[in-house]
C-alpha cells in the first residue's frame, strides 16, 4: 500500500518540529480528513531557504509528505520553493495511494503559505 520511502519518512520524519527563528510560517488544513500542516522557513538575505521544519497533525501520509516537502525545498530560493508541486512530492516519495493524494496537496499549500507569510513579513520589515 505505502512505498518504502513513505514509510521511512513517516517513521523517521526529517525536519520535524517548530523552527524558533523562522521568518515565514504557513498553516493549512483539510476539514474532510482533519489533517493540519504547519510549515516553518528560515530565509537568508540572499533569498535562500537555509532551514525548514514542519509540524503536522494527521495520518502517516500527511507526515511523510510534510517531511519530503521540507527536503525538497531546503537550500532552494523562495521562487524555486513556490514551484514545488504536489506531484513532485508524490514522485519523490515514489507514490501514494489515491485516497492519500490530498496529503501531497496540503504539503504544497503549506510551503506556499510559508513563502507568502515570509514575503508579507519582508514587506512589513522594509516599510
Buried (B, 14 or more C-beta within 10 A) or exposed (E): EBBEBBBBBBEEBBBBEEBEEBBBBBBBBBEEBEBBBBBBBBBEEEBBBEBBBBBBEBBBBBBBBBBBBBBBBBEBBBEBBBEBBBEBBBBBBEBBEEEBBBBBBBBBBBBBBBBBBBBEBBEEEEE
